[in-house]
Amino acid sequence: MNWALEGVKVIDLTGYIAGSYAAMMLADLGAEVIKVESLEGDSFRELPGFFGWNRGKRSISVNLKEGDGLAIVHRLATRADVLMENMRPGVADRLGVGEADLRAINPRLIYCSVTAFGSEGPDRDRPGFDPLLQAMAGVMALQGFGGPPQYVRIAITDYYAAALACQGVLAALYVRERTGRGQRVETSLAHAVLALQSGNVADFPGRPSVFRDNPIYRLYQAGDGQYFFLACGNQSFWLNLCEALGRPDVAADPRFGSWLSRLDHREALIPVLEATFKTKPCDEWLALLTSHDIPCARVQTLKEFMAGPFVAHHGMARRYEHPEVGPLTLMGLPISLSDTPGRDGGPPPTLGQHTADVLKELGYSAAAIEDLAARGIIKGETL
């Protein structure tokens, strides 16, 4: 066995980010993922991020609104282990690719749905994208620290929904090994944005607030104008900081004796630290703080981080030749299993790149494939 999910077949009916990235996670773990796209392709194909959400898949381009196109997906479902979709509730059923339709064909099928607000409930029919959930669920307000709300420009809700969907599919595969039965797996952007904030949701009488400007868990500007983040996340790091700064008086000050008391007296402590960090350039502060085992990091761009030693050592930048864009760099595999390492299935497919090959594997003759193409049921590169 070369990969953890070797032999697992996945039908990917998703588009956008959350569903597509979840299916790519399964591909990275060794599953065979067939991305079923409309004749026009995934709605996000024109975005650069599409490449980062669809590595290692095979693409077929099919018109599901035609009976012969639907029959292709039904034939795929007979031999699939997992189907993933992120359509609005009810759409998959209307197209004939809903859970009831496909699990009637294959009871072992694991049917995974990723929606905006869930398949039931008051908001089920609303369209939803990551920023809307950030706005609704307090993320933007939190990022604003009491000022104007701030949009987190990484699609955190999408990515975590993808992780939850992948986690659910893996759990369902494990259950099926013991019971022989498939099941429905479901999550949503709304579930994900709450799950991201499990610690914030916890509430009780007298709960202390930790969302004030924390003097030792915040950005500071060094004397050369560069920014770094200081993250003294416990008492020992705070004491190390006072030692590094040569300020035993600050360490002994009862106003700053605990995490919460430092928050209560932040107006007194922040100016002291701001003035101190202005006295040296960023490099010197990072070296000094690191020598005292104090968590800190320079603010830099993603491009700078990707060019650094961590990415090189762990192979987190993969380079490909793509037929549409040429040299293409994508994120490497973020999970390592000692016996079954992840699979690099190559760059994302072009639209319909594997239509003919997949249909041949399903038993369609060359003449049947040509007929489907001539009637506008399928599209592909070699048709």
SVG drawing of the C-alpha trace seen along z (x, -y; Angstrom):
<svg xmlns="http://www.w3.org/2000/svg" viewBox="-36 -55 57 60">
<polyline fill="none" stroke="black" stroke-width="0.4" points="0.0,0.0 1.6,-3.2 -0.9,-5.8 -3.4,-6.0 -6.5,-6.2 -5.1,-4.1 -8.1,-2.5 -10.6,-5.0 -12.6,-6.5 -14.1,-10.0 -16.6,-11.8 -16.1,-15.5 -19.2,-17.5 -17.9,-20.6 -16.9,-24.1 -15.6,-27.2 -13.2,-26.7 -14.5,-24.6 -15.7,-21.5 -12.9,-21.6 -10.2,-21.9 -11.8,-19.0 -11.7,-16.7 -8.1,-17.8 -7.1,-16.8 -8.5,-13.3 -6.4,-13.2 -3.3,-14.2 -3.9,-11.2 -4.0,-8.9 -7.6,-8.8 -8.6,-8.8 -10.6,-12.0 -12.7,-12.6 -13.8,-16.2 -17.1,-16.3 -17.5,-19.8 -20.2,-21.4 -19.4,-22.2 -18.5,-25.7 -16.3,-24.4 -15.9,-25.2 -17.1,-28.8 -13.7,-29.6 -11.6,-28.2 -10.7,-31.7 -9.2,-32.5 -5.5,-31.8 -6.6,-30.0 -8.3,-27.3 -4.9,-25.7 -4.4,-25.5 -7.7,-23.7 -7.7,-21.1 -4.3,-19.5 -4.1,-15.7 -7.6,-15.4 -9.0,-14.1 -11.5,-16.3 -14.5,-15.2 -16.9,-17.8 -20.5,-16.6 -23.9,-18.2 -25.9,-16.8 -29.1,-18.4 -29.2,-15.8 -30.2,-12.2 -27.1,-10.7 -24.9,-13.1 -26.7,-12.1 -26.2,-8.5 -22.4,-9.0 -22.4,-10.2 -24.8,-7.3 -22.4,-4.9 -19.5,-6.5 -21.5,-6.2 -21.8,-2.4 -18.1,-2.1 -17.4,-5.1 -16.6,-5.2 -17.3,-8.9 -19.3,-11.7 -18.7,-15.3 -21.0,-18.2 -21.5,-21.8 -24.6,-22.8 -27.4,-24.8 -29.9,-22.5 -32.2,-20.7 -30.2,-21.4 -28.4,-18.0 -31.8,-16.3 -33.3,-18.2 -30.4,-17.2 -30.7,-13.5 -27.4,-13.3 -28.8,-13.7 -28.1,-11.3 -31.3,-9.3 -30.6,-8.8 -27.0,-7.7 -27.1,-5.7 -30.0,-3.7 -27.5,-2.7 -24.7,-2.2 -25.5,-1.8 -21.8,-1.8 -21.5,-5.3 -20.4,-8.1 -22.3,-11.2 -20.7,-14.5 -22.4,-17.9 -20.8,-21.2 -23.3,-24.1 -23.4,-27.7 -25.9,-27.3 -26.7,-23.6 -29.4,-21.6 -32.1,-22.5 -32.9,-25.5 -33.9,-29.2 -31.0,-30.2 -30.7,-27.0 -31.6,-28.7 -29.4,-31.7 -26.3,-32.0 -23.1,-32.2 -19.5,-33.0 -16.6,-33.1 -16.7,-36.9 -20.4,-36.8 -19.9,-34.3 -16.9,-36.3 -19.2,-39.3 -22.1,-37.4 -20.2,-35.4 -18.1,-38.1 -14.8,-37.4 -14.6,-40.9 -15.7,-42.6 -13.0,-40.7 -10.3,-41.6 -11.2,-45.2 -10.3,-45.2 -13.2,-47.6 -12.4,-49.8 -13.8,-49.4 -14.3,-45.7 -11.5,-44.0 -11.9,-41.3 -9.5,-38.4 -8.4,-38.0 -7.6,-34.3 -10.8,-32.4 -10.6,-30.9 -14.2,-29.7 -13.9,-27.9 -10.7,-26.2 -11.9,-25.0 -15.2,-23.8 -13.0,-21.8 -11.0,-20.3 -14.2,-19.4 -15.6,-17.8 -12.5,-15.8 -12.4,-14.7 -16.0,-13.6 -15.4,-11.6 -12.4,-9.8 -14.5,-9.0 -17.3,-7.6 -14.8,-5.5 -13.6,-4.1 -17.2,-3.3 -17.9,-1.6 -14.9,0.7 -16.7,2.0 -20.3,1.9 -20.2,2.1 -22.6,-0.9 -22.1,-4.3 -23.7,-7.4 -24.3,-11.1 -21.6,-13.6 -22.5,-17.2 -20.9,-20.5 -21.3,-24.1 -19.5,-27.4 -21.7,-28.5 -20.7,-25.4 -17.0,-26.0 -17.0,-29.7 -18.4,-28.7 -16.0,-25.7 -13.1,-28.0 -14.1,-30.0 -14.7,-27.2 -12.7,-29.1 -14.5,-32.4 -18.0,-30.8 -17.4,-29.4 -19.3,-31.7 -20.1,-31.7 -20.9,-34.3 -17.9,-36.4 -16.1,-35.3 -13.0,-37.5 -12.5,-39.2 -9.3,-38.5 -10.0,-40.5 -8.5,-43.7 -5.2,-44.9 -2.8,-42.5 0.6,-44.1 2.6,-40.9 0.6,-39.3 0.6,-41.9 2.4,-43.7 5.3,-46.0 7.3,-48.3 11.1,-48.2 13.5,-51.1 13.9,-50.5 10.2,-50.6 9.7,-46.9 7.0,-45.1 7.2,-41.9 4.8,-39.9 5.5,-39.3 3.7,-36.2 4.4,-35.7 1.6,-33.2 2.4,-32.2 3.9,-33.5 7.4,-32.0 7.6,-33.8 6.7,-37.1 9.4,-36.7 11.9,-35.8 10.8,-39.0 11.5,-41.1 14.9,-39.5 15.7,-40.1 14.7,-43.8 16.8,-44.2 13.6,-45.3 13.4,-43.4 11.3,-46.3 8.6,-45.6 8.6,-41.9 8.2,-42.8 5.4,-45.3 2.2,-43.8 0.1,-45.5 1.7,-43.2 1.8,-40.0 -0.6,-37.9 -2.1,-37.7 -5.4,-39.3 -3.7,-42.0 -1.5,-43.0 -4.7,-43.3 -6.2,-45.5 -3.1,-47.8 -2.3,-47.7 -2.4,-51.5 0.7,-51.6 2.6,-48.6 2.1,-49.1 3.9,-52.5 6.9,-51.0 7.3,-48.2 6.6,-50.4 9.3,-52.8 11.8,-50.0 11.3,-48.2 11.9,-51.5 15.5,-51.6 16.8,-48.8 16.2,-47.4 14.0,-44.4 16.8,-41.9 18.5,-42.7 15.2,-42.3 14.4,-39.0 17.9,-37.7 17.7,-38.9 14.2,-37.6 14.9,-34.3 18.1,-33.8 15.8,-34.1 13.3,-31.5 10.6,-34.2 8.1,-33.5 8.3,-36.2 8.2,-36.6 8.9,-39.2 5.9,-40.4 6.6,-39.3 4.9,-38.5 3.8,-35.0 6.3,-35.2 9.1,-35.8 8.0,-32.9 7.8,-30.6 11.4,-31.5 12.6,-30.6 14.3,-27.5 11.2,-25.9 9.4,-25.6 12.5,-24.3 13.2,-21.7 9.7,-20.3 9.0,-20.4 6.1,-22.8 6.6,-24.3 5.8,-22.0 6.6,-23.0 4.9,-21.8 4.6,-22.5 0.9,-23.3 -0.4,-23.3 -2.3,-26.5 -0.1,-28.7 3.3,-27.1 5.5,-26.9 3.2,-26.6 4.1,-26.6 1.6,-25.1 1.6,-24.2 3.2,-20.9 1.4,-18.3 0.9,-19.5 0.4,-16.0 3.1,-13.4 2.4,-9.8 5.5,-7.6 4.3,-4.5 1.9,-5.9 3.1,-9.4 0.8,-11.6 0.5,-11.4 1.5,-14.1 -1.0,-13.5 0.3,-16.4 -1.1,-19.8 -4.8,-20.6 -6.5,-19.2 -7.6,-21.3 -11.4,-21.3 -12.4,-17.9 -8.8,-16.7 -9.8,-13.1 -13.3,-12.8 -12.5,-10.3 -10.3,-8.2 -12.8,-8.0 -15.6,-7.1 -13.6,-4.3 -12.9,-3.0 -16.7,-3.1 -17.2,-0.9 -18.2,-3.4 -17.1,-2.6 -15.2,-5.1 -18.3,-5.5 -20.5,-6.2 -18.0,-8.8 -18.0,-10.5 -21.8,-10.5 -22.0,-12.1 -19.5,-14.8 -21.4,-15.5 -24.6,-16.0 -23.0,-18.4 -23.3,-16.0 -19.6,-15.9 -16.5,-18.0 -12.9,-17.1 -9.5,-17.7 -9.2,-14.5 -12.8,-14.3"/>
</svg>
